[in-house]
Amino acid sequence: MVKAHTASIAARDQDYRRIGIDRDTVRSWEDGARTDGRRGTYEWWYFDAHLDDGAKLVVIFMTKDLSAPEKPLSPMIRMNLDLPDGRRLDVIRDYPADTYTAATGRADVRIAGNSFTGDLTSYQIDVAVDDVQVHVTLDAQIRPWRPETGHLVFGEQRAQEFCWLPAVPQGSVQGSYEVGGVRTEVTGTGYHDHNWGNVGMMSIINDWYWARGAAGPYSVIASYITAHRKYGYEPIPIFMLARDGEVVADDAGSVHFRTDEAYTDETTGKPVASTTSYTYDDGTDRYVVTFRRERDLVASTFLQELRGWRKIAARLIRLDGAYLRFVGELTIERWSGSTLVESFTDEAIWELMYFGHPRTDVTTPVRPG
């Protein structure tokens, strides 16, 4: 296929100069507000945690719904709390634009009394929606990292951007969550990243797998982004592996991504891989990072989350986005030649975000969700 446009991660010296960032140092202002909420832009600050009591928590502060980037500033908070007793709480709340503020010098985002603040080393997340409250701190154990500039660029002029900053690749979590007046003190491990862009993702990205996790002394962030059909479904891999808090592998050009045991999810109609793996070979060591799905935490379409006129408008434009979040087993192996040097396994959560229609050049069996 001849590609009329391009899709890649900005990594040239002039890209760093244009953006005003350094190759090896992340500054606090990079986690501050990078957009002003105008039409066509979007931004969010994301936090997740695996808690020692078995709960799993996700909190996202967003400037607007990802399915409607052309809207003006329309702040919202999303929260998912999977409790040890099996209950799953999914919260999506919209707020008036005048309840949103965000600093530019550091992460300091506030929506209607809820806050997400921090300085790359320590963060405080405080959210209260209905009868669910979350008050936690996240203290970094691994320095901030980004894939090159963190700017994915699209088009012949490279002017369309989707940007990503893993401000805390891994950190310690402590605090509490409260459901229906019952408060639980918790500790655990967490992660925070920051995303923003100047073009609707549905016009530049078809889908992505994204995962993060830890096993033994290793921590990993891994993603495989597939660009929109008009960019020839160009793959954009992202990979970072740390051992004892120090990055040992982050050259995405040395990564091979593989999917196995694929099926079509009945709920969303999307092709899904039960197993995804990232193999990194630096010429001396070979690392194999594998995620094996055990069950779904979330499987929903964008249409299911829309209401009223938004749903009607989405149907008119054939909105076909979907989101799946999985829980399962993460295995990290280090090989030297044909010898397995070490192997560690733990639980992890990862996701599949789908913005476009399923690819017609890929067929998979259908399995109920």
C-alpha positions as CSV (number, residue, x, y, z in Angstrom):
1,M,0.0,0.0,0.0
2,V,1.3,3.4,-0.9
3,K,0.9,5.8,2.1
4,A,-0.1,9.3,1.2
5,H,0.8,10.5,4.7
6,T,3.0,9.5,7.6
7,A,2.7,8.5,11.2
8,S,5.6,8.3,13.7
9,I,7.0,9.5,17.0
10,A,8.8,12.9,16.7
11,A,12.4,12.2,17.5
12,R,14.5,14.6,15.5
13,D,16.7,17.3,17.2
14,Q,14.5,20.0,15.7
15,D,11.5,18.3,17.3
16,Y,13.0,18.7,20.7
17,R,13.8,22.3,20.0
18,R,10.4,23.1,18.6
19,I,8.6,21.6,21.6
20,G,11.2,23.1,24.1
21,I,12.1,19.9,25.9
22,D,15.3,18.0,26.7
23,R,16.1,14.5,25.5
24,D,17.0,13.1,29.0
25,T,15.2,15.4,31.4
26,V,11.4,15.8,32.1
27,R,10.4,19.1,33.6
28,S,7.4,19.7,36.0
29,W,5.7,22.0,33.4
30,E,5.4,19.1,31.0
31,D,2.8,17.6,33.3
32,G,1.0,20.9,33.4
33,A,-1.9,21.9,31.1
34,R,-0.8,21.7,27.5
35,T,-4.1,22.7,25.9
36,D,-6.7,25.4,26.7
37,G,-9.9,23.3,26.0
38,R,-10.6,24.9,22.6
39,R,-12.5,22.9,20.0
40,G,-10.4,20.2,18.4
41,T,-8.2,19.7,21.5
42,Y,-8.4,17.2,24.4
43,E,-6.3,16.4,27.4
44,W,-6.4,14.1,30.4
45,W,-4.5,13.1,33.5
46,Y,-4.7,9.4,34.3
47,F,-3.9,7.4,37.4
48,D,-4.3,3.7,38.2
49,A,-3.4,1.6,41.2
50,H,-3.2,-2.1,42.2
51,L,-4.0,-2.0,45.9
52,D,-2.8,-4.5,48.4
53,D,-6.3,-5.4,49.5
54,G,-7.0,-6.7,46.0
55,A,-8.9,-3.6,44.7
56,K,-8.1,-1.9,41.4
57,L,-8.5,1.8,40.9
58,V,-8.5,4.1,37.9
59,V,-9.1,7.9,38.1
60,I,-9.1,10.2,35.0
61,F,-9.5,13.9,34.9
62,M,-10.5,14.9,31.3
63,T,-11.1,18.2,29.5
64,K,-13.8,16.6,27.4
65,D,-15.2,13.3,26.1
66,L,-12.8,11.7,23.7
67,S,-15.6,10.9,21.2
68,A,-16.3,14.7,20.9
69,P,-13.0,16.6,20.6
70,E,-14.7,19.4,18.6
71,K,-16.7,20.4,21.6
72,P,-15.6,23.3,23.7
73,L,-14.2,22.7,27.2
74,S,-16.5,20.1,28.8
75,P,-14.7,18.7,31.9
76,M,-15.4,15.2,33.2
77,I,-14.1,12.7,35.7
78,R,-14.0,8.9,35.1
79,M,-13.4,6.5,37.9
80,N,-13.4,2.7,38.0
81,L,-13.1,0.9,41.3
82,D,-13.0,-2.9,41.3
83,L,-13.5,-4.0,44.9
84,P,-12.1,-7.2,46.5
85,D,-15.7,-8.5,47.0
86,G,-16.3,-8.5,43.2
87,R,-18.3,-5.3,43.0
88,R,-17.4,-3.0,40.1
89,L,-18.1,0.7,40.3
90,D,-17.9,2.7,37.1
91,V,-18.3,6.5,37.4
92,I,-18.6,9.0,34.6
93,R,-19.5,12.6,35.6
94,D,-19.7,15.7,33.5
95,Y,-19.1,19.2,35.1
96,P,-19.7,22.8,34.0
97,A,-16.7,24.4,32.2
98,D,-16.4,27.1,34.9
99,T,-15.6,24.4,37.5
100,Y,-12.3,23.4,35.7
101,T,-8.9,25.0,36.3
102,A,-5.4,23.6,35.4
103,A,-2.0,25.2,36.0
104,T,0.7,25.2,33.3
105,G,3.8,25.0,35.5
106,R,2.9,21.6,37.1
107,A,0.1,19.2,37.4
108,D,-2.6,21.0,39.3
109,V,-6.0,20.1,37.9
110,R,-9.3,20.9,39.7
111,I,-12.8,20.0,38.7
112,A,-15.7,21.1,41.0
113,G,-13.7,20.6,44.2
114,N,-11.9,17.4,43.0
115,S,-8.2,17.7,42.5
116,F,-5.2,16.0,40.8
117,T,-2.0,17.6,41.8
118,G,1.7,16.8,41.8
119,D,5.3,17.6,40.8
120,L,6.7,14.5,39.1
121,T,7.8,13.1,42.5
122,S,4.6,13.1,44.5
123,Y,0.9,13.4,43.6
124,Q,-2.3,13.8,45.5
125,I,-5.6,12.6,44.0
126,D,-8.9,13.6,45.8
127,V,-12.2,12.7,44.2
128,A,-15.7,12.6,45.7
129,V,-18.6,11.6,43.4
130,D,-21.9,10.6,44.9
131,D,-21.1,7.9,47.6
132,V,-17.6,7.1,46.3
133,Q,-14.6,9.0,47.6
134,V,-10.9,8.4,46.8
135,H,-8.1,10.2,48.6
136,V,-4.6,8.8,47.7
137,T,-1.0,9.8,47.3
138,L,1.4,8.5,44.6
139,D,5.1,8.7,45.3
140,A,7.4,8.0,42.3
141,Q,9.7,5.1,42.4
142,I,10.9,5.5,38.8
143,R,11.9,8.8,37.2
144,P,9.6,10.4,34.6
145,W,10.0,9.0,31.1
146,R,8.7,9.6,27.7
147,P,9.1,7.8,24.3
148,E,11.5,10.3,22.6
149,T,9.6,13.6,22.6
150,G,6.3,11.8,23.5
151,H,4.7,13.5,20.5
152,L,3.1,11.2,17.9
153,V,2.9,13.2,14.7
154,F,0.7,12.5,11.7
155,G,0.3,13.9,8.2
156,E,2.7,15.2,5.6
157,Q,3.4,18.4,7.6
158,R,3.6,16.4,10.9
159,A,1.2,19.0,12.4
160,Q,-1.4,16.7,13.8
161,E,-0.3,15.5,17.3
162,F,-1.2,13.0,20.0
163,C,1.1,13.4,23.0
164,W,1.9,11.1,25.9
165,L,4.0,11.6,29.1
166,P,4.4,8.7,31.6
167,A,5.1,11.1,34.5
168,V,5.2,8.3,37.1
169,P,6.0,5.0,35.5
170,Q,5.7,3.3,38.9
171,G,5.1,4.6,42.4
172,S,3.9,3.7,45.8
173,V,0.3,4.4,46.8
174,Q,-1.3,5.0,50.1
175,G,-4.6,6.6,51.2
176,S,-8.2,5.5,51.3
177,Y,-11.3,4.8,49.3
178,E,-14.8,5.1,50.7
179,V,-18.0,3.5,49.3
180,G,-21.4,4.0,50.8
181,G,-19.9,5.5,54.0
182,V,-17.5,2.6,54.5
183,R,-13.9,3.8,54.4
184,T,-10.9,1.5,53.6
185,E,-7.3,2.4,54.2
186,V,-5.1,1.1,51.4
187,T,-1.5,0.8,50.1
188,G,-0.3,-0.4,46.8
189,T,1.5,0.5,43.6
190,G,0.4,3.0,41.0
191,Y,1.1,4.8,37.8
192,H,0.3,8.2,36.3
193,D,0.4,9.5,32.7
194,H,-0.7,12.6,30.9
195,N,-2.1,12.8,27.4
196,W,-3.2,15.6,25.1
197,G,-3.7,16.3,21.4
198,N,-4.8,18.8,18.7
199,V,-6.8,16.5,16.5
200,G,-9.5,14.0,17.1
201,M,-8.0,10.6,17.7
202,M,-10.6,8.9,15.6
203,S,-9.0,10.6,12.5
204,I,-5.4,9.5,13.3
205,I,-5.5,6.2,15.3
206,N,-7.3,3.0,14.6
207,D,-6.5,1.2,17.8
208,W,-4.0,0.6,20.5
209,Y,-2.9,-1.9,23.1
210,W,-1.5,-0.3,26.2
211,A,-0.2,-2.0,29.3
212,R,1.8,-1.4,32.4
213,G,2.8,-3.7,35.2
214,A,5.5,-5.0,37.5
215,A,6.9,-8.5,38.2
216,G,9.9,-9.2,40.5
217,P,12.4,-6.3,40.1
218,Y,11.0,-5.3,36.7
219,S,8.5,-2.6,35.7
220,V,7.2,-2.2,32.2
221,I,5.2,0.2,30.1
222,A,4.3,-1.2,26.7
223,S,2.0,0.0,23.9
224,Y,1.4,-0.9,20.3
225,I,-0.5,1.8,18.4
226,T,-1.9,1.3,15.0
227,A,-2.5,4.4,12.9
228,H,-5.6,5.2,11.0
229,R,-6.3,3.5,7.7
230,K,-5.3,6.6,5.7
231,Y,-1.8,6.2,7.2
232,G,-1.6,2.6,6.1
233,Y,-2.2,1.3,9.6
234,E,1.3,2.3,10.4
235,P,2.4,0.6,13.7
236,I,4.0,2.7,16.4
237,P,5.4,0.6,19.2
238,I,6.3,2.1,22.6
239,F,8.3,0.2,25.2
240,M,10.1,0.9,28.5
241,L,11.5,-1.7,30.9
242,A,13.1,-0.8,34.2
243,R,14.9,-3.0,36.7
244,D,15.2,-1.9,40.3
245,G,13.9,1.5,39.2
246,E,16.5,2.0,36.5
247,V,15.5,1.9,32.8
248,V,17.3,-1.0,31.0
249,A,15.4,-1.0,27.7
250,D,13.4,1.7,25.9
251,D,14.4,1.6,22.2
252,A,11.0,0.8,20.5
253,G,12.9,0.0,17.3
254,S,14.2,-3.1,19.0
255,V,10.7,-4.4,19.9
256,H,8.7,-7.1,18.2
257,F,5.0,-7.2,19.1
258,R,2.9,-10.3,18.7
259,T,-0.7,-11.2,19.3
260,D,-2.1,-14.7,19.9
261,E,-5.4,-16.5,20.5
262,A,-7.4,-13.8,18.8
263,Y,-11.2,-13.6,18.8
264,T,-14.0,-11.1,18.1
265,D,-15.5,-9.8,21.3
266,E,-19.2,-10.2,21.2
267,T,-20.0,-7.0,23.2
268,T,-17.9,-4.6,21.1
269,G,-17.5,-6.4,17.8
270,K,-13.8,-5.8,18.0
271,P,-10.9,-8.2,17.4
272,V,-9.1,-9.0,20.6
273,A,-6.0,-10.9,21.4
274,S,-6.0,-13.1,24.5
275,T,-2.2,-12.9,24.6
276,T,0.0,-10.0,23.7
277,S,3.8,-10.1,23.9
278,Y,6.7,-7.6,23.4
279,T,10.1,-9.0,22.7
280,Y,13.1,-6.6,23.1
281,D,16.5,-7.7,21.8
282,D,19.5,-5.4,22.5
283,G,22.0,-7.8,21.0
284,T,23.1,-9.1,24.3
285,D,19.9,-9.8,26.3
286,R,16.5,-10.6,25.0
287,Y,13.5,-9.6,27.2
288,V,10.1,-11.2,26.6
289,V,7.1,-9.4,28.2
290,T,3.8,-11.3,27.9
291,F,0.3,-10.4,29.0
292,R,-2.2,-13.3,29.2
293,R,-5.9,-12.3,29.6
294,E,-7.9,-14.0,32.3
295,R,-11.1,-11.9,32.3
296,D,-12.5,-8.5,31.3
297,L,-12.9,-5.6,33.7
298,V,-14.5,-3.4,31.1
299,A,-15.9,-4.1,27.6
300,S,-18.0,-1.2,26.2
301,T,-18.6,0.8,23.1
302,F,-18.4,4.6,22.9
303,L,-22.1,4.6,22.0
304,Q,-23.1,2.8,25.3
305,E,-21.5,5.7,27.2
306,L,-23.3,8.5,25.3
307,R,-26.7,9.9,26.1
308,G,-29.4,12.0,24.4
309,W,-28.3,14.1,21.4
310,R,-24.7,12.9,21.7
311,K,-25.8,9.3,21.0
312,I,-28.0,10.4,18.1
313,A,-25.1,12.4,16.5
314,A,-22.7,9.6,17.1
315,R,-24.9,7.1,15.3
316,L,-25.2,9.5,12.3
317,I,-21.4,9.6,11.9
318,R,-21.1,5.8,12.4
319,L,-19.1,6.2,15.6
320,D,-17.6,2.8,16.2
321,G,-15.2,3.2,19.1
322,A,-14.8,0.7,21.9
323,Y,-12.8,0.2,25.1
324,L,-11.8,-3.0,26.8
325,R,-9.8,-3.4,30.0
326,F,-8.4,-6.8,30.9
327,V,-6.9,-8.4,34.0
328,G,-4.5,-11.3,33.8
329,E,-1.0,-12.6,34.1
330,L,2.2,-10.6,33.3
331,T,5.4,-12.6,32.8
332,I,8.8,-10.9,32.3
333,E,11.6,-13.1,31.1
334,R,15.3,-12.3,30.4
335,W,17.1,-14.6,27.9
336,S,20.8,-14.9,27.0
337,G,20.8,-16.8,23.7
338,S,18.8,-19.9,24.3
339,T,19.2,-19.8,28.1
340,L,16.4,-18.4,30.3
341,V,18.3,-16.3,32.9
342,E,15.3,-15.2,35.0
343,S,11.5,-15.1,34.9
344,F,8.9,-13.3,37.1
345,T,5.1,-13.4,37.0
346,D,2.5,-11.2,38.6
347,E,-1.0,-9.8,38.0
348,A,-1.5,-6.9,35.6
349,I,-4.1,-4.8,33.9
350,W,-4.0,-3.6,30.3
351,E,-6.4,-2.2,27.7
352,L,-7.4,-2.2,24.1
353,M,-8.8,1.2,22.8
354,Y,-10.5,1.1,19.4
355,F,-11.3,4.3,17.6
356,G,-12.0,2.9,14.1
357,H,-13.9,0.1,12.4
358,P,-12.4,-3.4,12.6
359,R,-9.9,-4.0,9.8
360,T,-11.2,-5.9,6.9
361,D,-7.8,-7.6,6.2
362,V,-7.9,-9.4,9.6
363,T,-10.3,-12.2,10.5
364,T,-10.8,-13.8,13.9
365,P,-13.2,-16.3,15.4
366,V,-16.1,-14.9,17.4
367,R,-16.1,-15.7,21.2
368,P,-18.7,-14.4,23.6
369,G,-17.5,-11.6,25.9
